Amino acid sequence: MPPELSPQDFQTQVLTRLDRIEARLDQLETDIRATVQRVDKWEERFLQLSRDNLAISRTVIIAAAAAVIFAPLIKEIAPAVAALIKPQ
């Protein structure tokens, strides 16, 4: 059984514990703010990466479509261009 505490000792212990709890809460609040800032930074990076990927995808799709559309035309024009370039 714990020894009996005087009211002043009890009050001192309670105040000490409350001070520790308050310090922990302050640290927790600081950690939460830092975490929110990191999440915001990574969220912005993710969104920028998504925009970049979208731009690259559009470029690849346009290049592939141009290759499919113009391949037959180039195949027909290539002999004529080669004949023009050939020395006479």
C-alpha atoms as an extended CHARMM CRD file, in Angstrom:
* protein
*
        88  EXT
         1         1  MET       CA              0.0000000000        0.0000000000        0.0000000000  PROA      1               0.0000000000
         2         2  PRO       CA              1.4390000000        3.4200000000       -0.9680000000  PROA      2               0.0000000000
         3         3  PRO       CA              2.4160000000        5.7440000000        1.8340000000  PROA      3               0.0000000000
         4         4  GLU       CA             -0.0330000000        8.4720000000        2.7300000000  PROA      4               0.0000000000
         5         5  LEU       CA              0.7420000000       11.7970000000        1.0770000000  PROA      5               0.0000000000
         6         6  SER       CA              0.2110000000       15.1460000000        2.6040000000  PROA      6               0.0000000000
         7         7  PRO       CA             -2.1680000000       17.4100000000        0.6930000000  PROA      7               0.0000000000
         8         8  GLN       CA              0.7510000000       19.5770000000       -0.3890000000  PROA      8               0.0000000000
         9         9  ASP       CA              2.7360000000       16.5720000000       -1.7220000000  PROA      9               0.0000000000
        10        10  PHE       CA             -0.3510000000       15.3470000000       -3.5540000000  PROA      10              0.0000000000
        11        11  GLN       CA             -0.8970000000       18.7990000000       -5.0570000000  PROA      11              0.0000000000
        12        12  THR       CA              2.7600000000       18.9600000000       -6.1350000000  PROA      12              0.0000000000
        13        13  GLN       CA              2.5360000000       15.5540000000       -7.8310000000  PROA      13              0.0000000000
        14        14  VAL       CA             -0.6780000000       16.4830000000       -9.6260000000  PROA      14              0.0000000000
        15        15  LEU       CA              0.7540000000       19.7830000000      -10.8270000000  PROA      15              0.0000000000
        16        16  THR       CA              3.9410000000       18.0450000000      -11.9990000000  PROA      16              0.0000000000
        17        17  ARG       CA              1.9130000000       15.5220000000      -13.9860000000  PROA      17              0.0000000000
        18        18  LEU       CA             -0.2530000000       18.2630000000      -15.4600000000  PROA      18              0.0000000000
        19        19  ASP       CA              2.8830000000       20.1420000000      -16.5350000000  PROA      19              0.0000000000
        20        20  ARG       CA              4.1880000000       17.0030000000      -18.2430000000  PROA      20              0.0000000000
        21        21  ILE       CA              0.8440000000       16.4450000000      -19.9600000000  PROA      21              0.0000000000
        22        22  GLU       CA              0.7900000000       20.0520000000      -21.1350000000  PROA      22              0.0000000000
        23        23  ALA       CA              4.3390000000       19.7500000000      -22.4900000000  PROA      23              0.0000000000
        24        24  ARG       CA              3.3790000000       16.5560000000      -24.3310000000  PROA      24              0.0000000000
        25        25  LEU       CA              0.3140000000       18.2310000000      -25.8010000000  PROA      25              0.0000000000
        26        26  ASP       CA              2.4210000000       21.1650000000      -26.9850000000  PROA      26              0.0000000000
        27        27  GLN       CA              4.8670000000       18.7440000000      -28.6040000000  PROA      27              0.0000000000
        28        28  LEU       CA              1.9900000000       16.8280000000      -30.1820000000  PROA      28              0.0000000000
        29        29  GLU       CA              0.5440000000       20.0400000000      -31.6040000000  PROA      29              0.0000000000
        30        30  THR       CA              3.9440000000       20.9580000000      -33.0480000000  PROA      30              0.0000000000
        31        31  ASP       CA              4.3140000000       17.4840000000      -34.5740000000  PROA      31              0.0000000000
        32        32  ILE       CA              0.8380000000       17.6630000000      -36.1010000000  PROA      32              0.0000000000
        33        33  ARG       CA              1.5920000000       21.0330000000      -37.7070000000  PROA      33              0.0000000000
        34        34  ALA       CA              4.8600000000       19.7060000000      -39.1380000000  PROA      34              0.0000000000
        35        35  THR       CA              3.0850000000       16.6180000000      -40.4760000000  PROA      35              0.0000000000
        36        36  VAL       CA              0.3680000000       18.7180000000      -42.1190000000  PROA      36              0.0000000000
        37        37  GLN       CA              3.0370000000       20.8420000000      -43.8120000000  PROA      37              0.0000000000
        38        38  ARG       CA              4.8230000000       17.7270000000      -45.1160000000  PROA      38              0.0000000000
        39        39  VAL       CA              1.5540000000       16.2530000000      -46.3880000000  PROA      39              0.0000000000
        40        40  ASP       CA              0.7120000000       19.5020000000      -48.1670000000  PROA      40              0.0000000000
        41        41  LYS       CA              4.1530000000       19.5590000000      -49.7950000000  PROA      41              0.0000000000
        42        42  TRP       CA              3.8680000000       15.9310000000      -50.9580000000  PROA      42              0.0000000000
        43        43  GLU       CA              0.3230000000       16.5210000000      -52.1680000000  PROA      43              0.0000000000
        44        44  GLU       CA              1.5550000000       19.3950000000      -54.3500000000  PROA      44              0.0000000000
        45        45  ARG       CA              4.3730000000       17.2090000000      -55.6880000000  PROA      45              0.0000000000
        46        46  PHE       CA              1.8910000000       14.4330000000      -56.5020000000  PROA      46              0.0000000000
        47        47  LEU       CA             -0.4280000000       16.8330000000      -58.3160000000  PROA      47              0.0000000000
        48        48  GLN       CA              2.4670000000       18.2640000000      -60.3310000000  PROA      48              0.0000000000
        49        49  LEU       CA              3.6110000000       14.7430000000      -61.2370000000  PROA      49              0.0000000000
        50        50  SER       CA              0.0590000000       13.9010000000      -62.3500000000  PROA      50              0.0000000000
        51        51  ARG       CA             -0.0320000000       17.0180000000      -64.5490000000  PROA      51              0.0000000000
        52        52  ASP       CA              3.3530000000       16.1380000000      -66.0410000000  PROA      52              0.0000000000
        53        53  ASN       CA              2.2490000000       12.5640000000      -66.7530000000  PROA      53              0.0000000000
        54        54  LEU       CA             -0.9080000000       13.8400000000      -68.4200000000  PROA      54              0.0000000000
        55        55  ALA       CA              1.1200000000       16.1490000000      -70.6720000000  PROA      55              0.0000000000
        56        56  ILE       CA              3.5090000000       13.3270000000      -71.6240000000  PROA      56              0.0000000000
        57        57  SER       CA              0.5750000000       11.0020000000      -72.3420000000  PROA      57              0.0000000000
        58        58  ARG       CA             -1.0300000000       13.5620000000      -74.6330000000  PROA      58              0.0000000000
        59        59  THR       CA              2.2370000000       14.0550000000      -76.4960000000  PROA      59              0.0000000000
        60        60  VAL       CA              2.7160000000       10.3090000000      -76.9920000000  PROA      60              0.0000000000
        61        61  ILE       CA             -0.8690000000        9.8500000000      -78.1820000000  PROA      61              0.0000000000
        62        62  ILE       CA             -0.5830000000       12.7350000000      -80.6570000000  PROA      62              0.0000000000
        63        63  ALA       CA              2.7550000000       11.4310000000      -81.9750000000  PROA      63              0.0000000000
        64        64  ALA       CA              1.3450000000        7.9140000000      -82.4170000000  PROA      64              0.0000000000
        65        65  ALA       CA             -1.7570000000        9.2210000000      -84.1720000000  PROA      65              0.0000000000
        66        66  ALA       CA              0.3690000000       11.3610000000      -86.4910000000  PROA      66              0.0000000000
        67        67  ALA       CA              2.5640000000        8.3560000000      -87.3220000000  PROA      67              0.0000000000
        68        68  VAL       CA             -0.4700000000        6.1980000000      -88.1230000000  PROA      68              0.0000000000
        69        69  ILE       CA             -2.1440000000        8.8920000000      -90.1910000000  PROA      69              0.0000000000
        70        70  PHE       CA              0.9050000000       10.0740000000      -92.1360000000  PROA      70              0.0000000000
        71        71  ALA       CA              2.6840000000        6.7140000000      -92.6620000000  PROA      71              0.0000000000
        72        72  PRO       CA              0.7540000000        5.8310000000      -95.8530000000  PROA      72              0.0000000000
        73        73  LEU       CA              1.2250000000        9.3520000000      -97.1820000000  PROA      73              0.0000000000
        74        74  ILE       CA              4.9720000000        9.2650000000      -96.5620000000  PROA      74              0.0000000000
        75        75  LYS       CA              5.1730000000        5.8280000000      -98.1460000000  PROA      75              0.0000000000
        76        76  GLU       CA              3.6210000000        7.2510000000     -101.3370000000  PROA      76              0.0000000000
        77        77  ILE       CA              5.6050000000       10.4780000000     -101.3740000000  PROA      77              0.0000000000
        78        78  ALA       CA              9.0180000000        9.0170000000     -100.4700000000  PROA      78              0.0000000000
        79        79  PRO       CA              9.8070000000        7.6480000000     -103.9990000000  PROA      79              0.0000000000
        80        80  ALA       CA              8.8670000000       10.9720000000     -105.5790000000  PROA      80              0.0000000000
        81        81  VAL       CA             11.0760000000       12.9060000000     -103.1390000000  PROA      81              0.0000000000
        82        82  ALA       CA             13.9230000000       10.4420000000     -103.7120000000  PROA      82              0.0000000000
        83        83  ALA       CA             13.6040000000       10.8960000000     -107.4620000000  PROA      83              0.0000000000
        84        84  LEU       CA             13.7550000000       14.6850000000     -107.0750000000  PROA      84              0.0000000000
        85        85  ILE       CA             16.8250000000       14.5120000000     -104.8740000000  PROA      85              0.0000000000
        86        86  LYS       CA             18.7050000000       12.0040000000     -107.0880000000  PROA      86              0.0000000000
        87        87  PRO       CA             21.3500000000       13.6390000000     -109.2360000000  PROA      87              0.0000000000
        88        88  GLN       CA             20.4110000000       13.5910000000     -112.8640000000  PROA      88              0.0000000000
